[in-house]
Amino acid sequence: MTDWVLRLIDAGGYWGIFLLMVLENVFPPVPSELIMGIGGIRVGQGRMTMEWLLLAGTLGTTVGNYFWYLVGHILGFERLKPLVDRYGRWATLEWKDVEALDRLFGKYGQIVVFVFRFLPAFRTMVSLPAGLFRMGHVRFLLWTAAGALIWNVILAYAGVLLGRNFHDIDKYVGPAATACIVGAVLIYVWRLATWTPRGSDSPEH
């Protein structure tokens, strides 16, 4: 995985960083840890500057997340109920759960978006409900960019400090990402198998 990321970054420079970060958030082919870490290596080698690297990475992350926000915004809260009524079983959701999420995003949407930027499994997923529940565009973009900037600073400076040894992260990121995906699938299967709508808890009359 590292080799083609390196080639794209070296060929495209900051535009390569931007493109990879957009793709990482739209359809994650490669983790941001690797992209920004390699960018940090290039900064340490004097081939990039930290300011432009962070700008490219943060803009790419924000644009990628905004794509899923717009998908949710276009679908809209109003159109969600028929889908939940029909397919809620497969998402282990009832309409009451959706209403609770709506209230959560109404009160704490910016905090949820900001915090989830630091959670590998949820940093992109949170953009969809943010759009569904009509979190404001400006608020979403600002809090997404803020969280992304902090995360990218950490990754980029890790690349600077670790230098060429950062290539070894590929040995760990791949298996770790796979383990997270497998874990999420197992949790979903278990929840699906054990989920019962709350309306079914009461005995029939």
N, C-alpha and C positions, 0 to 999 in steps of 0.2 A: 504493500500500500504506500509506503513511504516514497518509493522511487518516482511514481507518476505525480505525486503531490509536489515533490521537489522540482520535477521538470516543468510543471505548470506554473509554479511560483517563480522559478528562474526565468521562464519565457515571458510571463505576463506581469511580473513585478507586483505592484500594489493592486493592479487590476486582477491579477491571478488570485491574490488574497481575497479581494472583494467577491469574485465569482465563486470561489470555493466556499466562502462563508455563507453566501446566498444559498448555494446548493445544499450545504450541510443542514440548513434549517428548513428548506422546502422538502427535500427528500434526502435524508442524511446518508451520503455515500462514504463520508470520512469524518472523523471527529474533529471538533474545533481545537481540541487539545493539541492535535498533531499539526494543524494548519498554523495556528498562532505560535506554537512552539518552534516550528521551522522558521517562521518569520522572525522570531526572537534570535535564532541562530544567525540569520542574515544580518540582523542589527549588530550583533556582536562581531561579525566579520567586516562591518563597515559597508555592507552592500545595500542596506536599507536604513532609514531613520525611524526611531521609535514613534514619533508623532504621526507620520504618514502611515505606518503599519497599523497603529491603533485606530486611525481614522478609517482606513480601508476595511479593517476587520469589523469594527463596530457598525459601520454603514451596511456592510454585507449581512451581518446578523440581523439588523433592524429591518432591512428590506425583506429578507427571508421570512422573518416572523410576521411581517405585515401582510405577506401573501396569505397566510393562514387566517390572520385576523379578518381580511377582506372576504375570504370564503365563508367564515362564520357570519360576518355582517350581512352579506348578500342572502344567505340562507334565512337568517333572522329568527328571533324568538318566537314570532307568531307562527311560522311554518314548522316549528319544531314539534308542537304537540301531536299532530297526526303521526309523525314519525316515531315519537316516543310511545304513543298508544299502540302502534302496530309492531314496532321492533324493539321496544324498551326491554323486553326479556333478554335480548342478546347483548344489550349494554348494561344489564342489571340495574335499570333505572325506572323509576316511576315519575309521574309528572310532579309529585310533591318534591322529589329530589331536585328536579330541574328548577322549580320555583325557589328552593333553598339556595341553589347555586346562583340564581339571578340576584337574590338579596345579598349574597356574599360579595359578588362582583360590584353591586351597587354601592356597598359600604367600603369594601377593602380591595377593590380591583387593582389599584396601583401597587399595593403592597404585595398582593398575590403574584402579579406579573413580575415585579422586581425580584422577589425571593426565588421564584421558580427559575429565574435565569441561572441560578447556581446549582440546579438539580438536573443531572444528565438526562434522566428519563422523561422529564417534564418541561424542559426549557422551551421546546417548540410546541408541545401539546397544549400549553396554556393559552396560546394565541387564539385558537379556535373558539373556546368559550368566551374569551374576552370580546371577540367580535359578535358572537351569538347574543350576548347579554348587553350589547350596545355600550360597552365602555367607550368613552370618547376617543376619537382618533389621536388627538394631540396628547392626551394623557397616556394612551397606550404607547405611542412612539417615544415619548420622553422617558417613561419608566423602563421600557424595553432597552433603549439606548443606554440609560444609566447603568442598568444591571449588566448589560453586555460589555460596556466599557471597563467596569471593574474586573469582570471575569477575564477579559482579554488582556488587561494589564498584568494580571497574575500569570497567565499562560505565556505571554511574550517575555516577561522578565525571567520566568523559569527557563525559557529557551536560551536567553542570554547567559544565565548562570551555569546551565548544564552544558552548553556548547554542543559539540558533536555527540556527546553521550546521550543527547535528547533523542537521537535516532532509536535508541533502545526502547523508547516508550511504545513503539509499534508492537513490541513483543508482549506488552501488557495491556495496551488499550484494546486491541482486537479481542482477546479472550475475555476481558472485563466487560466490554460492550455485549459480547455474545451471552455472557452469564446474566447480565441485566435483562436482556431480551427474553431469554429462557425463563428467568424468574418471573418476569411480568406475565408471560404466557401461562405459566403454571398457576399463578395467583388468579388470573382471569378464568381459567378452566375450573378451578376450585370454587370461585365465587359463582360462576354460572351454574355449576352442578348443585350448589347448596342454596342458591337465592330463591326466596319466596316472596312474592309481592305482599306488602304489609296488609293489604286489603283481604288477603287470603288467610290471615291469622285468626280472624274471628270465625266462630262456627256458623254454618248456614242455618237459617230459620225456615 
